[in-house]
Amino acid sequence: MRVVTWNLWWRFGPWAERQKAVLAVLRELRPDAVGLQEVWAADDGGNLAEWLAGELGLHWAWAAYGAPERWQRRIGDDRVVIGAAVLSRWPVLEQAALRLPAPAALDDGRIALRTTLDTPGHPVPFCTVHLTSAPHASAVRHRQVTALTDFVDRHRRGSAYPPVLTGDFNAGPGTDEIRLLTARGFTDAWDLADPAAPSATLDPANPHITGDGPPQRVDYVRPGPPGPGGLGRVRAVRRAGDAPVDGVWPSDHFAVVADLEGP
């Protein structure tokens, strides 16, 4: 089972050209399940998740963030809303969204989108999330991780396949909020990566990144403990979307791709 997580940088920069580059990367990767953050939907009915799914022959689910006006002000367009999405080779049996807890000053409506994927023999609980981004907000993200893992655990419905978490956690591997994920049983797929492989998903080598901060790994594929027969065990992991496509960088984030033992 090939899993991808990717923050698509909403409608910032040359978004129309970028969406074609995103499609090209996903088409080459041939994923089975994808967690996407910062996915736009427009008043005219256009939805980036729906378009990507149609082009790739995948099923899809989408849910809006809870405070779109905060994002709309950043691009000066109130006709577009922002959300999270799941693309899947298999039908989506159910979906639910959780608005993540945050103080009013930082609450821009970020969510976790939980789905159940109708894979052969083993329904897969699959979730994607986008945590608060403020650098000083580790304690807020810690509360969000608690809410996220409780949300996922409540809806596992006895699946033999472990839940898979994907998303932009806006925190590095050594932070308290990421250590809490590990303590709650969600392993870091990147532990199986080649130690010499580039790992940063926010990297100044990407021209969409401004400032002079160091490279950071903030995007994760996090499967729960392997199920019967090793279901969910990580076989390989790497990053993707880390080069321009016909001169266009797809997003300000690089994607993470993990191959899991699956149906």
Secondary structure, DSSP 4 states (H G I P E B T S, - for coil): -EEEEEE--TT-SSHHHHHHHHHHHHHHH--SEEEEEEEEEETTS-BHHHHHHHHHT-EEEEEE-S-HHHHHHHHT-TTEEEEEEEEESS-EEEEEEEEPP--GGG----EEEEEEE--SSS-EEEEEEE----TT-HHHHHHHHHHHHHHHHHT-TT-SSPPEEEEE-SS-TTSHHHHHHHHTT---GGGGS-TTS---SB-TTSTT--S-PPPB--EEEEE-S--GGGTT-EEEEEEE--S-BTTB---SSPEEEEEE---
